[in-house]
Every structure is written in C-alpha cells, then in structure tokens.
Amino acid sequence: MIHVFVGTKAQFIKMAPIMMELNKREILYNLIDAGQHGGLTGELMEQFALGEPNVFLRSEKTTIKTMWQAIKWTAKSLLQLIVKPKAISNQVFQGKKGVCLIHGDTLTTLISLLYAKRCGIKVAHVEAGLRSYRLFDPFPEEIIRLLAMRFSDILFAPSEWAYQNLKKMGYEAKTIDAGGNTIIDTVRYALEKVNGRSQTSQPYIIVTTHRVETIYSKSRLQFIIEFLEKVADQRQVRFVLHHPTENQLRRFGLFGRLAHNPQIELSPLQPYIKFVGLLANADFIVTDGGSIQEESYILNKPCLIMRTTTERMEGLGENAFLADFSHERIDQFLNQLPSFNRVELPDSIKPSATIVDHITEWA
C-alpha cells in the first residue's frame, strides 16, 4: 500500500499532483490527513478533484492557528504514538505495510515520519535536501528536515542543488532526482483552471508572510509595513493574511496601520486556484514563504523574499531577491524590477510522474 501523509495547506498543494497521477494510473493509496490545517482540507480536495482523506487524525475541522495549539497537538500526537502504536498501525495505516510518502519540513512531517517508522513502514521523503545550514533558522523546519532526511528510506530531491546537499550528507544511495519540485505540476494545473478569468487592470502586488521568525518579531513586521506603505503610493497592495500573522499584527498594535490605508487591501487566505491567478497577474510578490518563492519562479514573477536566508535556490539571481530586512536591499530590488527574469521551464519537467514511477517500482 502507498500511504500519503499530509496535514498543511502547502503539503496538500504539493502532494496533490502525485495523488492525481496515482488516480490517473488507477493505483490505490491511503490518504492520511494529520489535520494541522484541518479547516482547509475540504476546499483543497475539491479544487484538485480528489476524494476525501481515508483517515483524519484530528476530529476538529479547524486550522491550528497559534503556537500553543501547535505544541498541544504535537504533544498529543506523539503521546498516541507511545501508548497506542498498534491502534495507529490498524487505524492510520489500515494494518498495511508498504511505503509512506511524507513531505517537507512541518510538524506534520515529523509526526508522519515517526508514525510510519514506529509501525515498521518504509518512508519516502518528498522535497528532501533543502538546507539553510543554520540549525535554528528557520525553526523548527531545519531540525525537522534533518530528522526526515536521516530516517527516511527514499529521498526525492526537487533540484540539483538539493541533490548535491544530500550527496554531501552521505545519502546519495537513497536519493532520487525528481527533476523538479512537484509544485511545478500544481501551478500548471491551476493555470489551466484559472485561464480566461477576468483580473483587475489596476497594478497591484501580492504580500504574504507567516514564518515564526517573521511574525513573532515586532521589528520585522514594522519593517514590512513601512515597505508596504512606501509601495502603496504607486500600487495597490493585496495582503493575504494567515491567521497567526493577523493575530501577531493585532498583538503588536500594527494591524490598524494596514487596515486604515486605502491602498492596502487585507484579505483572508484565498482558494488556491484563485490565488495562483492573483500571483500570475501581480506586478511582483512579497513573501517569506518557500512555496510562494517557488510559485513566483514558475510564474516568472519578480519576488522579494522577506528573509535573511533561504533554503530554496529557485529564482535567486533571476526573478527572486533576498531582502535581508535591509532598506538598501529593498531600494535595489525596486530599481531592478524591470530586469528580473528567468529562463523558461521546459514542458518536459514532470516531477510528480517521476516520483510515481519510482515509488510504484520500489513499493
């Protein structure tokens, strides 16, 4: 049996084309929803024409929004692993061995890795090999990556850079070059669905931020707001707010500065296909998210990465620019906007098909 273990919005988005490829080949799989972003599951399944998950680890159909909720949920999940391993094997994995596909570097990644290994199931890590080489930046993502790469049985590298990282770490024997990130397939699917829909003619930018090291720092949030106020003099700013981001803006007393600016539009998380359409028509993108950095690369949109470092190489030196929370770097980005461009991606890159080819043969 092939088990697909996901729990966050980004994981659903990046694993959806793998599941669609499995469906296309009429290969059965067991979809496990850890429930980290439980409030978004139904919408995502509908957008990608996928069936309901076979297993839900959280009965609540809500998204975990705060750090304290995340800690409690993780602790509860790990306790279940210790006291009820047989129940996990029977209920989560349906009593079947095989291989478990896990993804990325989230708390769900850690839980899925530990659940599968505790039940004696082989693990394949999708999007392996990304490194910041700073143990606590980003936290806890870098630590989770290291654990996932160490204990997984197969590693699917999304790029040559990631492949070389895994090779240096001594994991070459269990590494497979996927030829690209699965989000390439996801964005192509979304663009087909959004094609022809009307978009506003007014110039705008898309902004989104959610990383712990950003939103729990008042100085960094202030820096971002000052930048957005500057940009808003010339373009409309569309700020797509994650729940934790809004909570922190309110906590620091910064929410009002955004809400009262007529050129800054605040909106909740958007349906994925609609969001890709917004990205595709934006003048440029501002984010601290790795997935959106990758999407901007695929869409060939200038991207300002609001971080000091990034573990993703997509677009750097081409369409993506690292802000480093520096006013000088910000000015440089704005001055160079017309020159940002990347080489077109060939249509022959189909990472999800490559992964399914290897996983079905291996399983």
Protein Blocks (a to p, Z undefined) as FASTA:
>chain_A
ZZdddfbfklmmmmmmmmmmmmmnopacddddehlmmmlmmmmmmmnopacdfbdfbfbl
cddfbfklmmmmmmmmmmmmmmmmmlmmmmmnnopghjdddehjbfklmmmmmmmmmnop
acddehihiaehiaklccfklmmmmmmmmmpmbdcdfbfklmmmmmmnopmmmgccehia
fklmmmmmmmmmmgopacdfbdcdddddfbfklmmpmklmmmmmmmmmmmmmmbccdddd
dfklmmmmmmnopmmmmmmpmkbccdddddfklmmmmmmmpmbdcdfbfklmmmmmmnop
acdddbfbdcbfghphplbccfklpaklmmmmmmmmmmgccddddfklcfklmmmmmmmm
mZZ
